[in-house]
Structures are given as C-alpha cells and as structure tokens.
Amino acid sequence: MISIRQKKGVVIGVIWSLIAWVPYYTNYLGALRQILGIPAALGLNLELALGRGDAFVYSILLGAGLGFVFGSVADFAKNGIKIIGLFPHKKRRLLRRGL
C-alpha cells in the first residue's frame, strides 16, 4: 500500500519536473539550473538515448519516480530506523516517579 509520504513525494516530483523546464525555456532561475533542472536534463538525455518519445513526458515520469523514491526513503527513515539510547524512555519514567 502506498503511504501518504509516498503520495506527497509523487506530487512534489511532478511539480518539480514541471518547474524544471523553466530554466530551459526562459532565463529565470538560471542559477538553480543544476539542481532544479535534474528531471529535465534526465528527460532530455533519455530522449536522445532512445531516439524517440518526448523529453517533457520522460521528465514528468522521472520526476514522479524520484519523488516516490524520496518519499519511500523518508518513510523508511521515519518508521524503520530506531536509534537505541537516543531517547532513554526508562530513565525518563524513573525520573517522573522520583526514583
């Protein structure tokens, strides 16, 4: 089942891939082109490698995939990683009791 973080990641990935084309068509956000334009650059490279298709569609698919992966990693980090000893619950309980 897809979690809420993964759904948000896909939506953010699609929005990111749409915004990624702004530096390619205009001169706005040119300083952020290296980071912001990752889905657009990957879509262009995939179109050139395959020799068919549309770079815009590829960038949207790749942006959604990247957003899903980032959402999955964030979901795993939030729920799956337990750091032992970082939050000592036992000491906190003993301190509340006055021991």
ROTI-821921 format. One record per atom (N, C-alpha, C): atom name; residue in three letters; z, y, x; residue number from 1. Coordinates in pm, 1 decimal, decimal comma. Example, Ala and Ser with C-alpha at 12.3 -4.5 7.8 and 13.67 -1.06 7.14 Angstrom:
<rs>
R  atom  type        zz        yy        xx  seq
R     N   ala     780,0    -569,0    1319,0    1
R    CA   ala     780,0    -450,0    1230,0    1
R     C   ala     780,0    -330,0    1320,0    1
R     N   ser     708,0    -225,0    1285,0    2
R    CA   ser     714,0    -106,0    1367,0    2
R     C   ser     787,0       3,0    1290,0    2
</rs>
This chain:
<rs>
R  atom  type        zz        yy        xx  seq
R     N   met       0,0    -117,3      83,7    1
R    CA   met       0,0       0,0       0,0    1
R     C   met       0,0     124,2      88,6    1
R     N   ile     -69,6     224,3      44,9    2
R    CA   ile     -82,1     347,5     121,6    2
R     C   ile      36,3     438,2      89,6    2
R     N   ser     101,9     486,2     193,9    3
R    CA   ser     218,2     571,6     174,1    3
R     C   ser     174,0     716,2     149,1    3
R     N   ile     271,2     798,3     113,7    4
R    CA   ile     242,9     938,9      86,0    4
R     C   ile     200,6    1011,1     213,3    4
R     N   arg     261,5     976,7     327,5    5
R    CA   arg     223,9    1039,6     454,2    5
R     C   arg      79,6    1006,5     491,9    5
R     N   gln      37,4     883,4     464,2    6
R    CA   gln     -99,5     845,2     494,3    6
R     C   gln    -197,8     918,8     404,5    6
R     N   lys    -163,3     937,5     277,0    7
R    CA   lys    -249,2    1014,5     186,6    7
R     C   lys    -258,5    1159,7     231,9    7
R     N   lys    -144,2    1216,7     269,5    8
R    CA   lys    -144,9    1354,0     319,7    8
R     C   lys    -225,4    1362,9     448,9    8
R     N   gly    -215,3    1261,1     532,8    9
R    CA   gly    -292,1    1259,3     657,0    9
R     C   gly    -442,0    1257,4     631,6    9
R     N   val    -485,3    1181,1     531,5   10
R    CA   val    -628,0    1177,3     498,1   10
R     C   val    -674,5    1312,5     446,0   10
R     N   val    -594,9    1374,0     359,1   11
R    CA   val    -632,1    1505,4     305,1   11
R     C   val    -636,9    1609,6     415,9   11
R     N   ile    -537,4    1609,8     502,7   12
R    CA   ile    -535,6    1704,9     614,7   12
R     C   ile    -651,9    1677,0     709,5   12
R     N   gly    -686,8    1549,4     729,1   13
R    CA   gly    -801,0    1514,8     813,6   13
R     C   gly    -933,1    1564,0     757,5   13
R     N   val    -950,9    1554,2     626,5   14
R    CA   val   -1073,9    1604,5     564,1   14
R     C   val   -1080,9    1756,6     575,2   14
R     N   ile    -968,4    1822,7     550,8   15
R    CA   ile    -965,9    1968,9     564,5   15
R     C   ile    -992,3    2009,2     709,1   15
R     N   trp    -934,9    1936,1     803,0   16
R    CA   trp    -956,3    1963,0     945,3   16
R     C   trp   -1103,4    1945,7     981,5   16
R     N   ser   -1167,9    1841,7     927,6   17
R    CA   ser   -1308,0    1819,8     960,9   17
R     C   ser   -1398,1    1926,1     898,4   17
R     N   leu   -1359,7    1980,8     784,4   18
R    CA   leu   -1437,6    2090,0     726,3   18
R     C   leu   -1420,7    2219,5     806,5   18
R     N   ile   -1298,3    2247,0     849,4   19
R    CA   ile   -1272,4    2366,9     929,0   19
R     C   ile   -1331,9    2352,5    1069,5   19
R     N   ala   -1352,0    2230,2    1115,2   20
R    CA   ala   -1403,6    2207,7    1249,9   20
R     C   ala   -1545,5    2259,8    1267,0   20
R     N   trp   -1619,9    2274,4    1159,1   21
R    CA   trp   -1757,3    2321,6    1169,4   21
R     C   trp   -1766,4    2473,2    1178,1   21
R     N   val   -1658,8    2545,1    1151,5   22
R    CA   val   -1662,0    2691,3    1156,8   22
R     C   val   -1700,0    2743,5    1295,1   22
R     N   pro   -1642,0    2692,5    1405,2   23
R    CA   pro   -1683,9    2743,6    1536,9   23
R     C   pro   -1828,0    2708,4    1573,4   23
R     N   tyr   -1884,3    2603,8    1513,7   24
R    CA   tyr   -2021,3    2565,5    1546,2   24
R     C   tyr   -2124,0    2653,2    1475,5   24
R     N   tyr   -2093,2    2698,1    1353,5   25
R    CA   tyr   -2187,3    2780,3    1277,9   25
R     C   tyr   -2165,2    2930,2    1298,4   25
R     N   thr   -2043,9    2969,6    1326,5   26
R    CA   thr   -2012,6    3110,6    1345,7   26
R     C   thr   -1944,5    3127,2    1480,6   26
R     N   asn   -1907,0    3247,2    1510,6   27
R    CA   asn   -1836,5    3272,7    1635,5   27
R     C   asn   -1686,0    3285,0    1612,5   27
R     N   tyr   -1641,9    3262,5    1489,3   28
R    CA   tyr   -1499,7    3268,3    1459,4   28
R     C   tyr   -1430,2    3145,8    1516,4   28
R     N   leu   -1307,1    3163,0    1557,4   29
R    CA   leu   -1223,5    3055,5    1612,1   29
R     C   leu   -1286,8    2989,1    1733,3   29
R     N   gly   -1362,9    3064,3    1809,7   30
R    CA   gly   -1428,5    3009,1    1928,4   30
R     C   gly   -1331,2    2965,8    2035,8   30
R     N   ala   -1216,2    3034,1    2042,3   31
R    CA   ala   -1116,6    2997,8    2143,4   31
R     C   ala   -1051,8    2863,0    2112,9   31
R     N   leu   -1048,6    2825,8    1986,5   32
R    CA   leu    -987,0    2698,5    1946,7   32
R     C   leu   -1088,5    2586,2    1929,0   32
R     N   arg   -1209,9    2606,9    1976,3   33
R    CA   arg   -1316,7    2509,5    1952,2   33
R     C   arg   -1288,1    2373,9    2015,6   33
R     N   gln   -1220,7    2372,2    2129,4   34
R    CA   gln   -1192,9    2245,8    2197,8   34
R     C   gln   -1101,4    2155,4    2116,0   34
R     N   ile   -1001,9    2213,2    2051,6   35
R    CA   ile    -906,2    2134,4    1973,7   35
R     C   ile    -949,8    2123,7    1828,4   35
R     N   leu    -989,5    2234,7    1772,2   36
R    CA   leu   -1025,1    2238,7    1631,1   36
R     C   leu   -1153,5    2163,0    1602,2   36
R     N   gly   -1247,1    2163,3    1695,7   37
R    CA   gly   -1377,8    2104,3    1671,9   37
R     C   gly   -1391,3    1958,3    1708,7   37
R     N   ile   -1281,0    1886,3    1722,0   38
R    CA   ile   -1288,0    1744,3    1760,7   38
R     C   ile   -1367,6    1661,3    1659,3   38
R     N   pro   -1341,2    1669,5    1528,4   39
R    CA   pro   -1422,2    1588,7    1435,5   39
R     C   pro   -1569,8    1626,7    1435,7   39
R     N   ala   -1600,5    1755,8    1449,5   40
R    CA   ala   -1739,9    1799,2    1451,5   40
R     C   ala   -1811,3    1746,3    1576,2   40
R     N   ala   -1744,6    1753,6    1689,7   41
R    CA   ala   -1804,8    1703,1    1813,5   41
R     C   ala   -1824,8    1552,2    1806,9   41
R     N   leu   -1727,7    1480,4    1753,2   42
R    CA   leu   -1743,2    1335,5    1738,8   42
R     C   leu   -1854,9    1300,1    1640,9   42
R     N   gly   -1865,9    1377,0    1532,4   43
R    CA   gly   -1974,2    1354,0    1436,2   43
R     C   gly   -2110,7    1379,8    1497,3   43
R     N   leu   -2123,2    1487,1    1575,9   44
R    CA   leu   -2249,9    1515,0    1643,6   44
R     C   leu   -2285,6    1405,3    1743,3   44
R     N   asn   -2188,1    1360,8    1820,4   45
R    CA   asn   -2213,4    1254,2    1917,5   45
R     C   asn   -2249,8    1122,8    1848,8   45
R     N   leu   -2187,4    1094,1    1735,4   46
R    CA   leu   -2219,9     971,4    1663,8   46
R     C   leu   -2360,6     977,4    1605,5   46
R     N   glu   -2399,9    1093,0    1555,7   47
R    CA   glu   -2536,6    1107,8    1504,8   47
R     C   glu   -2638,9    1089,4    1616,6   47
R     N   leu   -2610,8    1147,4    1732,7   48
R    CA   leu   -2702,5    1131,4    1845,2   48
R     C   leu   -2707,2     987,6    1894,7   48
R     N   ala   -2594,3     918,4    1892,6   49
R    CA   ala   -2590,0     780,3    1940,4   49
R     C   ala   -2662,7     685,6    1844,9   49
R     N   leu   -2644,5     707,3    1714,6   50
R    CA   leu   -2707,5     617,4    1617,6   50
R     C   leu   -2853,1     653,7    1589,2   50
R     N   gly   -2886,4     781,1    1603,0   51
R    CA   gly   -3022,5     823,3    1577,5   51
R     C   gly   -3054,8     842,9    1431,0   51
R     N   arg   -2958,2     833,7    1345,3   52
R    CA   arg   -2978,6     855,8    1201,8   52
R     C   arg   -2848,8     901,5    1139,5   52
R     N   gly   -2859,7     951,8    1020,1   53
R    CA   gly   -2741,2     996,0     948,9   53
R     C   gly   -2719,8    1145,2     961,3   53
R     N   asp   -2605,7    1189,6     912,7   54
R    CA   asp   -2572,7    1331,4     911,1   54
R     C   asp   -2441,5    1351,8     985,7   54
R     N   ala   -2440,7    1444,7    1078,4   55
R    CA   ala   -2321,6    1469,9    1159,2   55
R     C   ala   -2207,4    1523,2    1074,2   55
R     N   phe   -2239,0    1599,5     969,1   56
R    CA   phe   -2135,7    1655,0     882,3   56
R     C   phe   -2060,9    1543,4     809,4   56
R     N   val   -2133,9    1446,2     758,3   57
R    CA   val   -2070,4    1333,2     687,9   57
R     C   val   -1990,5    1248,4     785,5   57
R     N   tyr   -2047,2    1225,6     902,8   58
R    CA   tyr   -1973,7    1149,4    1003,8   58
R     C   tyr   -1844,0    1220,3    1042,4   58
R     N   ser   -1849,0    1351,8    1054,2   59
R    CA   ser   -1728,4    1424,5    1093,2   59
R     C   ser   -1622,3    1416,3     983,0   59
R     N   ile   -1663,0    1419,3     857,2   60
R    CA   ile   -1566,0    1406,1     748,6   60
R     C   ile   -1502,7    1266,9     750,4   60
R     N   leu   -1584,3    1164,5     770,5   61
R    CA   leu   -1529,8    1028,3     777,8   61
R     C   leu   -1437,3    1010,5     897,8   61
R     N   leu   -1476,8    1064,8    1011,8   62
R    CA   leu   -1392,3    1053,9    1130,2   62
R     C   leu   -1264,0    1135,6    1115,6   62
R     N   gly   -1273,1    1252,8    1053,6   63
R    CA   gly   -1153,3    1333,5    1029,2   63
R     C   gly   -1056,1    1263,2     936,0   63
R     N   ala   -1109,4    1199,4     830,6   64
R    CA   ala   -1022,4    1124,0     739,5   64
R     C   ala    -959,0    1005,4     810,7   64
R     N   gly   -1035,9     940,1     895,8   65
R    CA   gly    -980,9     827,8     973,0   65
R     C   gly    -874,1     871,6    1071,1   65
R     N   leu    -898,3     983,2    1139,9   66
R    CA   leu    -797,3    1035,3    1232,3   66
R     C   leu    -671,0    1078,2    1158,2   66
R     N   gly    -688,4    1141,4    1042,8   67
R    CA   gly    -572,1    1180,7     962,2   67
R     C   gly    -493,0    1060,3     915,0   67
R     N   phe    -563,6     952,9     877,3   68
R    CA   phe    -494,8     831,1     834,9   68
R     C   phe    -416,5     769,8     950,4   68
R     N   val    -477,1     768,5    1068,2   69
R    CA   val    -408,1     711,9    1185,2   69
R     C   val    -286,0     796,1    1221,0   69
R     N   phe    -299,7     928,8    1220,1   70
R    CA   phe    -185,1    1014,7    1249,7   70
R     C   phe     -76,1     999,0    1144,3   70
R     N   gly    -115,1     984,1    1017,6   71
R    CA   gly     -17,0     961,4     910,8   71
R     C   gly      53,5     828,2     926,7   71
R     N   ser     -21,0     726,1     968,0   72
R    CA   ser      39,7     594,6     990,1   72
R     C   ser     137,8     597,2    1106,6   72
R     N   val      99,9     665,5    1214,0   73
R    CA   val     189,4     676,3    1329,8   73
R     C   val     315,4     753,3    1292,0   73
R     N   ala     299,2     861,8    1215,5   74
R    CA   ala     416,5     938,5    1171,6   74
R     C   ala     504,1     856,9    1078,7   74
R     N   asp     443,0     777,5     991,4   75
R    CA   asp     519,7     692,4     900,6   75
R     C   asp     595,2     584,6     977,7   75
R     N   phe     528,5     525,8    1077,7   76
R    CA   phe     595,2     425,2    1159,6   76
R     C   phe     708,6     486,4    1240,2   76
R     N   ala     685,4     605,6    1295,4   77
R    CA   ala     788,7     671,0    1375,5   77
R     C   ala     909,2     708,5    1290,1   77
R     N   lys     885,8     747,5    1167,4   78
R    CA   lys     995,7     787,6    1079,2   78
R     C   lys    1076,0     667,1    1031,7   78
R     N   asn    1007,4     558,6     995,9   79
R    CA   asn    1076,2     444,4     934,9   79
R     C   asn    1102,9     329,2    1030,3   79
R     N   gly    1019,4     311,8    1132,4   80
R    CA   gly    1028,2     191,2    1212,5   80
R     C   gly    1106,3     203,4    1341,2   80
R     N   ile    1118,4     322,8    1394,5   81
R    CA   ile    1184,7     338,7    1524,2   81
R     C   ile    1331,5     370,6    1501,9   81
R     N   lys    1416,5     287,0    1552,7   82
R    CA   lys    1560,0     307,7    1543,8   82
R     C   lys    1613,5     325,1    1685,7   82
R     N   ile    1674,8     436,8    1711,6   83
R    CA   ile    1733,2     463,1    1842,2   83
R     C   ile    1881,9     431,4    1832,8   83
R     N   ile    1922,2     328,2    1903,1   84
R    CA   ile    2059,6     281,5    1895,7   84
R     C   ile    2148,3     376,8    1974,3   84
R     N   gly    2254,0     421,7    1912,8   85
R    CA   gly    2350,1     506,9    1978,4   85
R     C   gly    2321,8     655,4    1966,2   85
R     N   leu    2211,1     691,6    1905,4   86
R    CA   leu    2181,7     833,2    1891,5   86
R     C   leu    2270,9     897,9    1786,2   86
R     N   phe    2288,5     830,2    1676,9   87
R    CA   phe    2376,4     878,3    1571,0   87
R     C   phe    2486,7     775,1    1548,9   87
R     N   pro    2599,6     789,0    1616,0   88
R    CA   pro    2705,0     688,2    1604,0   88
R     C   pro    2779,1     701,6    1470,4   88
R     N   his    2737,1     621,5    1373,8   89
R    CA   his    2797,9     628,4    1241,0   89
R     C   his    2941,0     575,9    1241,4   89
R     N   lys    2969,9     478,4    1325,4   90
R    CA   lys    3103,0     419,1    1327,1   90
R     C   lys    3206,9     521,4    1373,4   90
R     N   lys    3177,4     596,5    1477,7   91
R    CA   lys    3270,8     698,8    1525,2   91
R     C   lys    3293,0     805,8    1420,1   91
R     N   arg    3185,6     841,8    1350,8   92
R    CA   arg    3196,6     945,3    1250,2   92
R     C   arg    3288,6     899,4    1135,8   92
R     N   arg    3277,3     772,2    1097,8   93
R    CA   arg    3364,7     719,6     993,9   93
R     C   arg    3509,1     715,2    1037,7   93
R     N   leu    3530,2     676,3    1164,7   94
R    CA   leu    3666,9     670,3    1214,8   94
R     C   leu    3727,4     809,6    1224,0   94
R     N   leu    3648,5     909,4    1260,2   95
R    CA   leu    3700,0    1044,8    1270,9   95
R     C   leu    3736,0    1100,5    1133,0   95
R     N   arg    3659,3    1061,7    1030,8   96
R    CA   arg    3691,4    1109,5     896,8   96
R     C   arg    3822,3    1050,2     844,8   96
R     N   arg    3851,0     927,5     885,1   97
R    CA   arg    3974,9     862,0     840,5   97
R     C   arg    4097,3     914,2     916,5   97
R     N   gly    4074,2     979,0    1024,6   98
R    CA   gly    4186,1    1030,5    1102,9   98
R     C   gly    4230,2     934,7    1209,6   98
R     N   leu    4149,5     836,0    1244,7   99
R    CA   leu    4186,7     739,3    1349,0   99
R     C   leu    4136,4     783,1    1485,0   99
</rs>
